[in-house]
Amino acid sequence: MLKELTIQNFAIIKTCHLEFSEGFTVFTGETGAGKSIIIDALSLLLGKPSQESFIQDGEEEAYIEGVFEIATTRIPDALAEFVSPEDTHLILSRKLQRGKLNIAKINGQSLPLKQFKQAASGLLTIVGQHDYMTLLEPEQQMSYLDHYGGKNLALALSDYQDRYRAHEAIRAKLKATQMAEDEKESRREFLSFQVEDLKAQQFKSGEEEKLDSQKRTLKSLHILTSHLSEAEKALYTIQTKTAIAQKAIIELEKIDPSYAPLTVRLEALVLEAQDLYQEIDSRASDMSDLDVSNLDNVEKRLDTIFRYKTKYKALTIDEILSRLDVLTTELMAIDHQDENRVALELELKKEKESLKKIAATLTQLRQDAAQKLSQEIIKEMAFLKFESCQFDIQIQTDFERPNLLGCDTIAFYVSTNAGSKSKLLSDVASGGELSRMMLAIRSVFAEQLLQFTSVFDEIDAGVGGLTAIKIGEKLQALSQKTQLFCVTHLAQIAKFADHHIVISKSTQQGQTRTSTQVLTKSECINELKRMVGGEEITSLLVT
């Protein structure tokens, strides 16, 4: 429930602080007084993109804050992370700044606008002229019907959509295989050329690194050979001298046992010297097998690798080999395309039959729901003074043209006059009728659609008299289930409000300003008099 609304430097509102209670609250005032500004401010708390023009002339920033009383058991998932178990209130705010980043916060935590919008959407619903027009959209009509169908229809739709996605995946594979023959042959020739071209080079993983090492060795072969020879001679001398020292120490140990540790150390030194000499000798032998004339072949191979990496846009030989695997796989797929296509056609046929069965179940559930929903809407519309109204939800089914929502096309048909043939809602409904129909539908879905605070804007468009009274009664009834706000020009609606707020406009120091006033009961009567345009007011409006 919205408990408080604070607005500063927003449009022609300098400062405004309103406190709200449960039940039905109306906003009234002269045309142009600023009622729509309140709606705009609430829209920003729902994540609507801001405009710099919203900031009051002469000010650098505007601020809007809403304080919501919450019950943690009803918090939407998108808001849960901002609420702790002991919290009883939630604060949403928007700060608009000229030439700067606008700031959106929930409980003091700044958020990207997209995340802010997702989190705030469960707290407040604004039903305006745009929402009335959605009644004319087949997708929205389908959404209302499916929502009314309840759990069984929702499960059937989920099963259908899983099957539909599987059907479309097979269809996409089949389409990919049904390449035009001339295009297929051209692609086969291109792939064959590239595969043969790469295979002919016989590239191997790690080959480039090995060739780079050989290149460095061959370029320094003379220097390497010289140093290896010097090392080999030195190690031979060390090996010989160490062996002589070892024999001498062994003789000393025979006379004096304290030389035993030296004998052990020299033995290890002799073995290490022998091992080093053999290692160097082996490397020198390998080096002698190298021919510096091979440097040209190594550099040519490296040049070939570079050219192919450039040609196939690869960074390494491994990437070239990976490309070869991909090309080979695609070539094999083309060669087996006819065989694959036949298999996919059979699979698609089976999948289509299975999809039709599930779609038929979905259609039947929608037809059942449509009959019940039509009767409930007729009942609600009759209450709203649609005399002799007929409302029909027609379903056209084409199993050959499935889509993600099924094989059905939904259309709302209505007749608002006795004896008139039902026509498409879009062909017969005026703005005022659409607003009442939206109210009727929302009455049917009251428990689901009115979970939190709801704001009705332009609900009174094109209506008056006893019809307006019925709308007021319906809004009052809905307000028993949720906190409800309504912007209205009609006294017949305003009289049913639990709380009445007047929006007025005045000129202060040459500037137009909007102000708000919460009315007492006696002030409400005076405002109702103003709204009907006279000093006398019928007993109907004050009872």
Buried (B, 14 or more C-beta within 10 A) or exposed (E): BBBBBBBBBBBBBBEBEBEBEBBBBBBBBBEEBBBBBBBBBBBBBBBBEBEEEBBBEEBEBBBBBBBBBBEEEEBBEBBEEBBEEEEEEBBBBBBBBEEEEBBBBBBEEEBEBEEBBBBBBBBBBBBBEEBBBBBBEBEBBBBBBBBBBEEEBEEBBEEBBEBBEBBBEBBEBBEEBEBEEEEBEEBBEEBBEBBEBBEEBEBEEEBBEEBEEBBEBBBEBEEBBEEBEEBBEEBBEBBEEBBEBBEEBBEBBEEEEEBEEBBEEBBEBBEEBBEBBEEBBEBBEEBEEBEEEEBEEBBEBBEEBEEBBEEBEBEBBBEBBEBBEEBBEBBEEBBEBEEBBEBBEEBBEEBBEEBBEBBBBBBBBBBEBBEEBBEBBBBBBBBBBBEEBBBBBBBEBEBEEBEEBBBBBBBBBBBBEEEEEBEEBBEBBEEBBBBBBBBBBBBBBBEEBBBBBBBBBBBBBEBBEEBBBBBBBBBBBBBEEBBBBBBBBBBBBBBBBBBBBBBBBEEEEEEEBBBBBEBEEEEBBBBBBBBBEEEEBEEEBEE
